[in-house]
């Protein structure tokens, strides 16, 4: 029989309140006391829920513009206390520490703040301290505590509560793994900002790279290999972040070839229209002309045989005339910053052709780096 941990007390403190109300309702329905902070508590009350302010739990007010709210032994003791450890139980009883069985937290939007162009003081204020501390405490003690950091998990938590009255150990372990991945990525983003943006250090002594899975691919370079696409949180124009307008799912090899084509087309950000044709990650046609249609024709004539089944990238919005010409031969993928209605109509007749719109090309004025894995390490260069 599986252990379904009943939730008697839940601490909720979130930046993103989407989807929180049904979760709070489910917790209340199953008899959990709701403890909360600041804006989250106000929102829960607005929804009609009974909420205990965290300051009444700690006996200490929120202070310093919200910098100190949950950094208190009565919060972390309630989270970290091992329930079947007699010494822990005695300490909790002696100091009046109430056990907390679930922590629902998402963190200050640090990366979003950075990308908004905010000033340094605002960015610093959006470094969450209390949130990651609670996340790590709850994840460490997942044997007794459920840590919920992703709103996409709310429905599953509600299902566990409604179906079984509590959460299984296996489910809590899964939530803990996600929580530690979140705090690792969050700290990586902060350390990267300090190194690159704040200190101007392109090659710091320690470097963290956090990425999120964007797609589960059918297979890798060969059918027996598993593969997935991962993207960084701060997304630049490129294949990984492109919008796929039509066509079959992209394979590992499609993405690799498309990236090679996009990278070469990006070299022609300025100047006349340019078209690149790539096959097996190698260019088989590159041309620049006064019109996109002519650039396509010139690129095709470089090697019309190898262009069959190739990848086409360009540095301009795809127009109808050029799209119709491309559609005359078998093409796996077409990549462009954008496409007009005539181009969309022309390519829509080729159901298997993938059309990727990147929205832009990389800005050469912005410094960038390339990474290449080698045995035992990674090479990085400007």
C-alpha positions as CSV (number, residue, x, y, z in Angstrom):
1,X,0.0,0.0,0.0
2,X,1.4,3.4,-0.9
3,X,1.9,6.1,1.7
4,X,-0.3,9.0,1.0
5,X,0.9,11.9,3.1
6,X,-2.0,14.0,4.4
7,X,-1.5,17.8,4.2
8,X,-2.4,19.5,7.4
9,X,-0.7,22.8,6.8
10,X,0.5,24.4,3.6
11,X,2.6,27.5,3.1
12,X,1.9,29.4,-0.1
13,X,4.1,32.3,-1.3
14,X,4.1,32.8,-5.1
15,X,5.0,35.4,-7.7
16,X,2.9,33.8,-10.4
17,X,-0.6,33.3,-9.1
18,X,-2.1,31.7,-12.2
19,X,-3.8,28.5,-11.3
20,X,-3.3,29.0,-7.5
21,X,-7.0,29.3,-6.6
22,X,-8.1,25.7,-7.5
23,X,-5.0,24.4,-5.6
24,X,-5.8,26.5,-2.5
25,X,-9.5,25.3,-2.7
26,X,-8.4,21.7,-2.9
27,X,-6.1,22.1,0.1
28,X,-8.8,23.8,2.1
29,X,-11.3,21.1,1.1
30,X,-9.0,18.5,2.5
31,X,-8.6,20.3,5.8
32,X,-5.3,22.0,5.3
33,X,-4.5,25.3,7.1
34,X,-3.3,27.9,4.6
35,X,-0.4,30.0,5.7
36,X,0.8,32.8,3.4
37,X,2.8,36.0,2.9
38,X,2.1,39.5,1.6
39,X,0.4,39.6,-1.8
40,X,-0.3,35.9,-1.9
41,X,-2.2,36.1,1.4
42,X,-4.2,39.1,0.1
43,X,-5.1,37.3,-3.1
44,X,-6.2,34.2,-1.3
45,X,-8.5,36.3,1.0
46,X,-9.9,38.0,-2.1
47,X,-10.8,34.5,-3.4
48,X,-12.6,33.9,-0.1
49,X,-10.1,31.6,1.7
50,X,-9.2,31.6,5.3
51,X,-5.5,32.4,5.5
52,X,-3.1,32.6,8.4
53,X,-0.4,35.3,7.9
54,X,3.1,34.0,8.2
55,X,3.9,36.7,10.8
56,X,1.4,35.1,13.2
57,X,3.3,31.8,12.7
58,X,6.7,33.3,13.4
59,X,5.6,36.0,15.9
60,X,7.7,38.4,13.8
61,X,6.5,41.0,11.3
62,X,7.5,41.1,7.7
63,X,10.2,43.8,7.4
64,X,12.8,45.6,5.2
65,X,10.4,46.0,2.2
66,X,9.6,42.3,2.3
67,X,13.2,41.1,2.3
68,X,12.6,39.3,5.6
69,X,9.4,37.3,5.7
70,X,10.0,33.6,6.0
71,X,13.6,33.4,7.1
72,X,12.7,32.2,10.6
73,X,13.2,29.0,12.6
74,X,9.4,28.6,13.0
75,X,9.2,28.4,9.2
76,X,12.3,26.4,8.4
77,X,11.9,24.2,11.5
78,X,8.4,23.4,10.5
79,X,9.6,22.4,7.1
80,X,12.9,20.6,7.9
81,X,11.8,18.8,11.1
82,X,11.8,15.0,10.5
83,X,8.5,13.8,11.8
84,X,9.6,10.4,13.1
85,X,12.8,11.7,14.7
86,X,12.1,12.0,18.4
87,X,14.7,14.7,18.9
88,X,13.3,16.8,16.1
89,X,9.8,16.3,17.5
90,X,10.9,17.3,20.9
91,X,12.6,20.5,19.6
92,X,9.5,21.4,17.6
93,X,7.3,20.9,20.7
94,X,9.7,22.9,23.0
95,X,9.8,25.9,20.7
96,X,6.2,25.8,19.5
97,X,7.0,25.0,15.9
98,X,4.1,23.9,13.8
99,X,4.8,21.3,11.1
100,X,4.4,22.5,7.5
101,X,3.5,19.6,5.1
102,X,3.5,21.5,1.8
103,X,5.3,24.5,0.5
104,X,3.9,26.1,-2.7
105,X,6.5,28.6,-4.0
106,X,7.6,30.2,-7.3
107,X,10.4,32.7,-7.4
108,X,10.8,36.4,-8.2
109,X,11.1,36.8,-11.9
110,X,14.8,37.6,-12.0
111,X,15.5,36.8,-15.6
112,X,12.4,38.6,-16.8
113,X,13.5,41.6,-14.9
114,X,16.9,41.5,-16.5
115,X,15.5,41.1,-20.0
116,X,13.1,44.1,-19.4
117,X,16.2,46.4,-19.2
118,X,15.6,47.3,-15.6
119,X,18.3,49.2,-13.7
120,X,20.8,47.5,-11.4
121,X,19.0,48.2,-8.1
122,X,15.7,46.8,-9.5
123,X,17.5,43.7,-10.7
124,X,19.1,43.2,-7.3
125,X,15.7,43.5,-5.5
126,X,14.4,40.7,-7.8
127,X,17.0,38.2,-6.4
128,X,14.8,36.0,-4.3
129,X,16.2,34.8,-1.0
130,X,13.4,33.5,1.1
131,X,11.8,31.6,-1.8
132,X,14.8,29.4,-2.7
133,X,15.5,28.9,1.0
134,X,12.1,27.4,1.5
135,X,12.3,25.4,-1.7
136,X,15.6,23.8,-0.7
137,X,14.4,23.1,2.8
138,X,11.2,21.4,1.6
139,X,12.9,19.5,-1.1
140,X,15.5,18.2,1.3
141,X,12.8,17.0,3.6
142,X,10.6,15.5,0.9
143,X,10.1,12.4,3.0
144,X,7.7,14.5,5.0
145,X,7.0,17.6,2.9
146,X,5.7,18.3,-0.6
147,X,7.4,21.1,-2.5
148,X,5.4,22.5,-5.4
149,X,7.2,25.0,-7.6
150,X,5.6,24.6,-11.0
151,X,2.0,25.7,-11.7
152,X,1.9,23.0,-14.3
153,X,1.9,20.5,-11.4
154,X,-1.1,22.0,-9.7
155,X,-3.6,19.8,-11.4
156,X,-1.6,16.7,-10.6
157,X,-1.4,17.7,-6.9
158,X,-5.2,18.4,-6.9
159,X,-5.7,14.9,-8.4
160,X,-3.6,13.3,-5.7
161,X,-5.5,15.1,-3.0
162,X,-8.9,14.4,-4.4
163,X,-8.1,10.8,-5.4
164,X,-6.1,9.7,-2.3
165,X,-6.4,12.4,0.3
166,X,-2.6,13.0,0.2
167,X,0.6,12.7,-1.8
168,X,2.7,9.6,-2.3
169,X,6.4,9.4,-1.5
170,X,7.1,8.8,-5.2
171,X,5.2,11.9,-6.1
172,X,7.0,14.0,-3.5
173,X,10.4,12.8,-4.7
174,X,9.5,13.9,-8.3
175,X,8.5,17.3,-7.0
176,X,11.7,17.6,-5.0
177,X,13.8,16.8,-8.1
178,X,12.0,19.5,-10.0
179,X,12.6,21.9,-7.1
180,X,16.3,21.4,-7.0
181,X,16.5,21.8,-10.7
182,X,14.7,25.1,-10.4
183,X,17.0,26.6,-7.7
184,X,20.0,25.4,-9.6
185,X,18.8,27.2,-12.8
186,X,17.8,30.3,-10.8
187,X,21.3,30.6,-9.2
188,X,22.9,30.0,-12.5
189,X,21.0,32.9,-14.0
190,X,22.0,35.2,-11.1
191,X,25.7,34.1,-11.3
192,X,25.7,34.6,-15.1
193,X,24.3,38.1,-14.8
194,X,26.8,39.1,-12.1
195,X,29.7,37.8,-14.3
196,X,28.7,39.0,-17.7
197,X,26.4,42.0,-17.3
198,X,27.5,43.4,-14.0
199,X,31.2,42.7,-14.0
200,X,31.8,42.4,-17.7
201,X,33.7,39.1,-17.3
202,X,33.2,36.9,-20.3
203,X,35.3,34.0,-18.9
204,X,34.6,33.7,-15.2
205,X,36.4,31.1,-13.1
206,X,33.1,29.2,-12.6
207,X,30.3,29.1,-15.1
208,X,26.8,27.6,-14.8
209,X,24.6,26.9,-17.8
210,X,20.9,26.3,-17.1
211,X,18.6,25.0,-19.8
212,X,15.0,23.8,-20.1
213,X,13.7,21.0,-22.2
214,X,11.8,22.5,-25.1
215,X,11.0,19.3,-27.1
216,X,11.4,15.6,-26.9
217,X,12.7,14.5,-30.3
218,X,11.7,11.2,-32.0
219,X,15.3,10.1,-32.0
220,X,18.9,11.4,-32.3
221,X,21.3,11.4,-35.1
222,X,20.6,7.7,-35.5
223,X,17.3,5.9,-34.8
224,X,18.7,4.0,-31.8
225,X,19.7,7.3,-30.0
226,X,17.4,9.2,-27.7
227,X,17.4,13.0,-28.1
228,X,15.8,16.2,-26.8
229,X,16.0,20.0,-27.5
230,X,17.0,22.2,-24.6
231,X,17.0,26.0,-24.6
232,X,18.4,28.6,-22.2
233,X,16.0,30.9,-20.3
234,X,17.2,34.0,-22.1
235,X,16.4,33.1,-25.6
236,X,18.1,34.8,-28.6
237,X,16.8,34.6,-32.2
238,X,17.6,31.2,-33.6
239,X,16.4,27.8,-34.6
240,X,15.7,26.6,-31.0
241,X,13.3,29.5,-30.4
242,X,11.8,29.6,-33.9
243,X,8.1,29.3,-34.5
244,X,7.2,26.3,-36.6
245,X,4.3,27.3,-38.9
246,X,3.8,24.0,-40.7
247,X,5.2,20.6,-41.4
248,X,6.2,17.4,-39.6
249,X,8.0,17.4,-36.3
250,X,11.6,18.4,-36.6
251,X,14.2,15.7,-36.1
252,X,17.7,16.0,-34.5
253,X,19.3,16.1,-38.0
254,X,16.7,18.7,-39.2
255,X,17.6,20.9,-36.3
256,X,21.3,20.5,-36.8
257,X,21.1,21.3,-40.5
258,X,18.7,24.1,-39.9
259,X,21.1,25.7,-37.4
260,X,24.0,25.5,-39.9
261,X,21.8,27.2,-42.5
262,X,20.5,29.9,-40.1
263,X,24.0,30.6,-38.8
264,X,25.3,31.2,-42.3
265,X,22.3,33.3,-43.4
266,X,22.9,35.4,-40.3
267,X,26.2,36.5,-41.7
268,X,24.2,38.5,-44.3
269,X,22.1,40.4,-41.8
270,X,23.0,43.7,-43.5
271,X,23.0,44.3,-47.3
272,X,21.1,42.6,-50.1
273,X,18.8,39.7,-49.8
274,X,20.7,36.4,-49.3
275,X,19.7,32.7,-49.6
276,X,21.6,29.7,-48.2
277,X,21.0,26.1,-49.1
278,X,22.5,23.4,-46.7
279,X,22.6,19.6,-47.0
280,X,24.0,17.5,-44.1
281,X,25.2,20.7,-42.3
282,X,27.3,21.7,-45.3
283,X,26.5,24.6,-47.6
284,X,25.8,23.6,-51.2
285,X,24.6,27.0,-52.4
286,X,25.0,30.6,-51.1
287,X,24.0,33.7,-53.0
288,X,23.2,37.4,-52.5
289,X,21.3,39.4,-55.1
290,X,19.0,42.5,-55.5
291,X,15.9,40.4,-54.9
292,X,15.2,37.3,-52.7
293,X,13.9,35.4,-55.8
294,X,17.1,36.0,-57.7
295,X,19.2,35.1,-54.6
296,X,17.3,31.8,-54.4
297,X,17.9,31.1,-58.1
298,X,21.6,31.9,-57.9
299,X,22.0,29.7,-54.7
300,X,20.2,26.8,-56.4
301,X,22.5,27.0,-59.5
302,X,25.6,26.5,-57.3
303,X,24.6,22.8,-56.9
304,X,21.1,22.0,-57.9
305,X,21.6,18.2,-57.3
306,X,22.7,18.6,-53.7
307,X,19.9,21.1,-53.0
308,X,17.3,18.4,-53.4
309,X,16.0,17.6,-49.9
310,X,18.0,20.4,-48.4
311,X,17.5,23.2,-45.9
312,X,16.9,26.8,-47.1
313,X,17.6,29.9,-45.0
314,X,17.4,33.5,-45.8
315,X,18.0,36.9,-44.3
316,X,14.7,38.6,-45.4
317,X,11.0,38.1,-45.1
318,X,9.9,35.2,-47.4
319,X,7.7,36.5,-50.2
320,X,5.2,34.6,-52.3
321,X,7.3,34.5,-55.5
322,X,10.3,33.1,-53.8
323,X,8.2,30.6,-51.8
324,X,6.6,29.3,-55.0
325,X,10.1,28.8,-56.6
326,X,11.4,27.0,-53.5
327,X,8.3,24.7,-53.5
328,X,9.2,23.5,-57.0
329,X,11.9,21.2,-55.6
330,X,11.8,18.9,-52.6
331,X,12.9,20.9,-49.5
332,X,13.0,19.7,-45.9
333,X,13.0,23.0,-44.0
334,X,12.7,26.7,-44.9
335,X,13.9,29.3,-42.4
336,X,13.2,33.0,-42.5
337,X,12.8,35.9,-40.2
338,X,9.1,36.2,-41.3
339,X,6.9,35.2,-44.3
340,X,4.1,37.2,-46.0
341,X,0.6,35.8,-46.6
342,X,1.4,34.8,-50.2
343,X,4.4,32.8,-49.1
344,X,2.4,31.1,-46.4
345,X,-0.2,30.1,-49.0
346,X,2.4,28.8,-51.4
347,X,4.1,26.6,-48.9
348,X,0.9,25.4,-47.3
349,X,0.5,23.1,-50.3
350,X,3.6,21.2,-49.2
351,X,2.3,19.6,-46.1
352,X,5.5,17.9,-45.0
353,X,7.7,21.0,-45.6
354,X,8.7,22.6,-42.3
355,X,8.6,26.4,-42.2
356,X,10.4,28.1,-39.3
357,X,10.1,31.8,-38.6
358,X,12.8,33.2,-36.3
359,X,11.5,36.7,-35.9
360,X,14.9,38.2,-36.4
361,X,18.6,37.5,-37.0
362,X,21.3,37.8,-34.3
363,X,22.6,41.3,-33.8
364,X,26.3,41.3,-34.7
365,X,26.8,44.3,-32.3
366,X,25.9,42.1,-29.4
367,X,28.8,39.9,-28.1
368,X,28.2,36.2,-28.3
369,X,30.1,33.0,-27.7
370,X,30.2,29.5,-29.3
371,X,30.6,26.3,-27.3
372,X,32.0,23.0,-28.5
373,X,32.1,19.9,-26.3
374,X,35.3,17.9,-26.2
375,X,36.1,14.8,-24.2
376,X,36.0,16.0,-20.5
377,X,35.2,19.6,-21.1
378,X,33.8,22.4,-23.3
379,X,35.6,24.9,-25.5
380,X,34.2,28.4,-25.5
381,X,35.2,31.2,-27.7
382,X,34.0,34.7,-28.8
